[in-house]
Amino acid sequence: MYTLRISFMSLVEHRRRSFFLGAAIAAVTCLFVLLTALSSGIRHTLLDTATTLTTGHLNVGGFYKITSGIAGPIVTDYQRVATLVQRELPEVDYIVQRGRGFGKLVSDRGSTLAGISGVDIAAEPRLHEVLDIYEGALSELSQPNTILLFEGQAKRLDVRVGDALTISATTSRGVANTIDCRVVAIARDAGLLSTFNVFVSAASLRSLDQLRPDVTGVLQIYVKPQYVDALAPIAERLREILGAAGYRLLEPDPRAYWFKLETVSREDWTGQKLDVTTWEDELSFLMWTFSALQALSFLLMVILISIMVAGIMNTLWITIRERTREIGTLRAIGMQRAGVMRLFLVEAGLLGVLGAALGVAVGAMLTWLLNAANIQVPTSVQLFLMRDTLRLVVEPVALCSSVLMITCVTGAAAMYPSLRAASRKPVDAMAHFG
């Protein structure tokens, strides 16, 4: 307690120096909080949006081959598979079936290629929460020959709700087919995730692909919240469950299903094979952006922390030089070397705690303000943010970690100067001038 009081009084005595050094520590901490919030925001976007629009936490998809050279991304008799998974996997919260397809959308004034998801809107518990419908009604997607577009797609095709589109695709049997659909809803863009996907009614996609009612594209499995961060062992157990039930399985391949189509088409087998993937597997073509951002953030933080450490060490050297006689006096009245070293370490640590706490508070406030501003980002930036607006997520654990890390770095930076201060001989220190 005595050491803490002396350290605090020393910071107050040299308030100008303490202010500038504390401000530098706070700035680094604030930037660290913002970068962490950005990474967390991207991950939450992937979990909240992508795992509703394009994938489940876990997926049971697969391919069916009529001949060894033609493969379609379908699961036959999916109700039986869904019942098995629901019964044998206690971590499951709910299961959604989605059709998978790819085709060309043609309007009177334009055309575009898109991935096509067939949905049973009445059985979708979260799709209405994620999609921001600004024209039309999502419930209309329950009707046959209906389609939902995103805002950017609607502009490219120059269509509005009520207009007609033609979808052209090749069925799993290799036959070209078309259907006419009516646009019943247009949703606001969800960043990159909305540029390559449209939704049609499940009946529409079955009609386009000429499939039976007991056939779907994928079973999207959503686990209970406490299991979201531990999907790999659950996926492995799911593979064992399906294998024990007599289903043939593809070898694990951490890629989206359309990347596997060419590989599967070259394999010499026919019939059904199932494929178990996680949401990270299905979004592997996007995860590199998340990894790149994390690497860039880490590099930036290393540079900033290195600058901060150099500043702390230089400031402490100046402080020790100015307080040489004070150190000699403390040593002369009986303070041991360990006590002198502890005095400077506590002073640096106290400055680190106060600066980091201020940085965390400012960073959290800036995060709230940036989210409230609902800042639109350019299309090129959406590639990294996975959405068309800036979203930052502050996690309490990250805030505590920021304070702890910066405090430890500050203490480590003060270690060597404190050791040198403690090694001064009392007589030499008291005789020092300047």
HUDA-V368157 format. One record per residue. RES is the residue in one letter. OMEGA is omega in degrees with one decimal (NA if undefined). Layout:
RES:OMEGA ; RES:OMEGA
This chain:
M:179.2 ; Y:179.1 ; T:179.9 ; L:-178.9 ; R:178.2 ; I:-179.8 ; S:-179.7 ; F:179.3 ; M:178.0 ; S:177.1 ; L:178.7 ; V:-179.1 ; E:-179.7 ; H:-171.0 ; R:-179.4 ; R:178.9 ; R:-179.9 ; S:-179.0 ; F:-176.7 ; F:179.4 ; L:177.1 ; G:178.3 ; A:177.7 ; A:178.0 ; I:179.4 ; A:-179.5 ; A:178.5 ; V:179.4 ; T:179.3 ; C:179.4 ; L:177.6 ; F:178.4 ; V:-179.3 ; L:178.9 ; L:177.4 ; T:179.2 ; A:177.7 ; L:177.7 ; S:178.6 ; S:178.6 ; G:178.8 ; I:-179.9 ; R:178.0 ; H:176.7 ; T:178.2 ; L:-178.2 ; L:-175.1 ; D:-173.6 ; T:-175.5 ; A:-179.5 ; T:170.2 ; T:-176.5 ; L:-169.2 ; T:-174.6 ; T:170.7 ; G:173.2 ; H:171.4 ; L:-178.9 ; N:168.7 ; V:176.7 ; G:177.8 ; G:-177.8 ; F:174.2 ; Y:-177.3 ; K:175.4 ; I:171.0 ; T:-175.8 ; S:-176.6 ; G:-177.6 ; I:-178.4 ; A:175.8 ; G:-178.9 ; P:-175.8 ; I:175.0 ; V:-179.3 ; T:-179.9 ; D:-172.2 ; Y:-179.9 ; Q:179.4 ; R:178.5 ; V:-179.1 ; A:178.6 ; T:178.4 ; L:-178.8 ; V:-179.0 ; Q:-177.2 ; R:-171.2 ; E:-175.9 ; L:-175.8 ; P:-179.8 ; E:-175.1 ; V:173.7 ; D:175.6 ; Y:-177.7 ; I:178.0 ; V:175.4 ; Q:179.8 ; R:171.6 ; G:178.5 ; R:178.5 ; G:179.1 ; F:-178.2 ; G:-179.2 ; K:177.2 ; L:-176.0 ; V:173.4 ; S:179.0 ; D:-172.9 ; R:179.1 ; G:178.3 ; S:177.9 ; T:174.9 ; L:-177.8 ; A:166.9 ; G:-174.0 ; I:177.0 ; S:175.9 ; G:-174.0 ; V:168.1 ; D:-168.1 ; I:179.9 ; A:-178.5 ; A:-179.6 ; E:-175.1 ; P:-172.9 ; R:-175.5 ; L:-180.0 ; H:178.1 ; E:-175.9 ; V:-178.6 ; L:177.3 ; D:-176.1 ; I:178.0 ; Y:175.4 ; E:-179.0 ; G:-177.3 ; A:-179.4 ; L:-177.9 ; S:179.9 ; E:-179.7 ; L:176.1 ; S:179.9 ; Q:177.1 ; P:178.9 ; N:177.2 ; T:-176.4 ; I:172.8 ; L:176.8 ; L:170.3 ; F:-171.6 ; E:-179.3 ; G:179.4 ; Q:179.5 ; A:178.5 ; K:179.9 ; R:-178.9 ; L:-179.6 ; D:178.9 ; V:174.9 ; R:177.8 ; V:-177.7 ; G:179.6 ; D:-178.4 ; A:174.9 ; L:171.9 ; T:177.2 ; I:179.0 ; S:-178.0 ; A:175.7 ; T:-177.7 ; T:179.3 ; S:176.7 ; R:178.7 ; G:-177.9 ; V:176.5 ; A:-178.4 ; N:177.7 ; T:169.9 ; I:174.8 ; D:-179.2 ; C:176.1 ; R:177.7 ; V:-177.9 ; V:-179.9 ; A:173.7 ; I:-178.2 ; A:176.0 ; R:-177.8 ; D:176.6 ; A:179.4 ; G:-176.9 ; L:-176.7 ; L:-177.1 ; S:-177.1 ; T:-173.1 ; F:-174.9 ; N:172.3 ; V:179.5 ; F:172.9 ; V:175.4 ; S:-178.3 ; A:179.7 ; A:179.9 ; S:-178.8 ; L:176.8 ; R:177.5 ; S:179.6 ; L:-177.4 ; D:179.3 ; Q:-177.7 ; L:176.8 ; R:-179.9 ; P:-178.1 ; D:-178.9 ; V:175.2 ; T:-179.8 ; G:-176.3 ; V:169.2 ; L:178.5 ; Q:-174.2 ; I:179.0 ; Y:-177.4 ; V:177.6 ; K:-171.4 ; P:-176.2 ; Q:-178.2 ; Y:-174.1 ; V:-176.7 ; D:179.7 ; A:-173.7 ; L:-175.0 ; A:178.9 ; P:177.7 ; I:177.9 ; A:178.6 ; E:178.1 ; R:177.9 ; L:176.6 ; R:179.0 ; E:179.3 ; I:-179.5 ; L:178.2 ; G:179.3 ; A:179.0 ; A:175.3 ; G:179.3 ; Y:172.9 ; R:-174.9 ; L:170.2 ; L:174.6 ; E:-179.7 ; P:-177.9 ; D:-173.8 ; P:177.5 ; R:175.4 ; A:-170.2 ; Y:-176.8 ; W:174.5 ; F:-176.7 ; K:-172.0 ; L:-179.0 ; E:179.3 ; T:-179.4 ; V:-178.4 ; S:179.9 ; R:-177.6 ; E:-174.0 ; D:173.0 ; W:177.0 ; T:-179.3 ; G:-174.6 ; Q:166.8 ; K:-179.3 ; L:-177.5 ; D:179.8 ; V:179.5 ; T:172.1 ; T:179.5 ; W:178.2 ; E:175.4 ; D:-176.7 ; E:179.8 ; L:-177.7 ; S:179.0 ; F:176.5 ; L:-172.5 ; M:-179.8 ; W:178.7 ; T:177.8 ; F:178.6 ; S:179.2 ; A:178.9 ; L:178.2 ; Q:178.8 ; A:178.8 ; L:178.4 ; S:179.6 ; F:179.9 ; L:179.5 ; L:-179.3 ; M:177.5 ; V:179.4 ; I:-178.0 ; L:179.4 ; I:177.1 ; S:177.2 ; I:179.6 ; M:179.2 ; V:178.7 ; A:178.6 ; G:179.3 ; I:-178.1 ; M:179.0 ; N:-180.0 ; T:179.7 ; L:176.8 ; W:177.9 ; I:179.8 ; T:-179.1 ; I:178.4 ; R:-179.1 ; E:-175.7 ; R:-178.4 ; T:-179.3 ; R:176.6 ; E:178.3 ; I:178.7 ; G:179.2 ; T:179.2 ; L:178.6 ; R:-177.9 ; A:-178.6 ; I:170.5 ; G:179.5 ; M:-178.9 ; Q:-179.5 ; R:179.3 ; A:179.2 ; G:177.8 ; V:179.5 ; M:179.5 ; R:-179.3 ; L:-179.1 ; F:177.6 ; L:178.7 ; V:178.6 ; E:178.7 ; A:179.1 ; G:178.2 ; L:176.9 ; L:178.9 ; G:179.8 ; V:-178.4 ; L:179.4 ; G:-179.8 ; A:178.4 ; A:177.3 ; L:179.1 ; G:178.1 ; V:179.6 ; A:179.1 ; V:179.3 ; G:178.6 ; A:178.8 ; M:177.8 ; L:178.1 ; T:179.4 ; W:-179.3 ; L:179.8 ; L:176.8 ; N:-179.7 ; A:-179.9 ; A:178.5 ; N:-172.9 ; I:175.1 ; Q:-179.1 ; V:179.6 ; P:-179.1 ; T:-179.3 ; S:179.7 ; V:179.1 ; Q:177.7 ; L:-178.8 ; F:-174.8 ; L:179.7 ; M:177.7 ; R:-175.4 ; D:174.4 ; T:-179.7 ; L:177.6 ; R:177.7 ; L:-179.9 ; V:178.7 ; V:178.0 ; E:-178.4 ; P:179.6 ; V:-179.8 ; A:178.5 ; L:178.8 ; C:179.3 ; S:180.0 ; S:179.4 ; V:-178.2 ; L:-177.9 ; M:-178.2 ; I:178.4 ; T:178.9 ; C:178.4 ; V:178.5 ; T:178.2 ; G:179.0 ; A:179.2 ; A:-178.7 ; A:-173.0 ; M:-175.1 ; Y:176.3 ; P:179.5 ; S:178.3 ; L:177.7 ; R:178.2 ; A:-178.0 ; A:-177.2 ; S:-179.8 ; R:176.9 ; K:-176.5 ; P:-176.6 ; V:179.8 ; D:-178.2 ; A:-178.3 ; M:-179.4 ; A:-176.5 ; H:174.3 ; F:178.5 ; G:NA
